[in-house]
Amino acid sequence: MIKDKKSVLFVCMGNICRSPTAEGVFTHLVESEGCRDQFIIDSAGTDAYHIGEDPDRRSQATALSRGIDMSDQRSRIITNKDFVNFDYILAMDKNNYQKLRAKAGSKYLDKIHLFLDFSDDWSEREVPDPYYGGSMGFNRVFDMVESASQGLLQRIMS
């Protein structure tokens, strides 16, 4: 781990919809702010359903429509090493938050957060899984992720 960089890991269940979107949006944000070299950014899933797969085509289409290319991302499952290597481990929902806390052990619990806790724009605390819904769900997820990404960057840089 490079200690002069902040490291951020976004986590959902399968790592094909929400967490890759968050990785793409946050990467785009830090690039636009001119501080990409200060970050290590990745995403992972709590379950091994889609290891090695591209992000969901609907997530990619939504991101591309807003100027973000996620085509180089591949799904992976969270590892024990991630709890050591990442400063921020951001769960998209309470179910994945609990899975992360159970896997992390007490030493790393302070690194785990619900991602929407970094946004004041939404009354919800969870980013919903858009997998079984239509395109509206993917747009809503993108908006939520964008808001939380801005709040997260503000918190890290303050």
Buried (B, 14 or more C-beta within 10 A) or exposed (E): EEEEEBBBBBBBBBBBBBBBBBBBBBBBBBEEEEBEEEBBBBBBBBBEEBBEBBBBEBBBEBBEEEEBEBEEBBBBBBEEEBBEBBBBBBBBBEBBBEBBBEBBEEEBEEBBBBBBBBBEEBEEEBBBBBBEEEEEBBBBBBBBBBBBBBBBBEEBEE
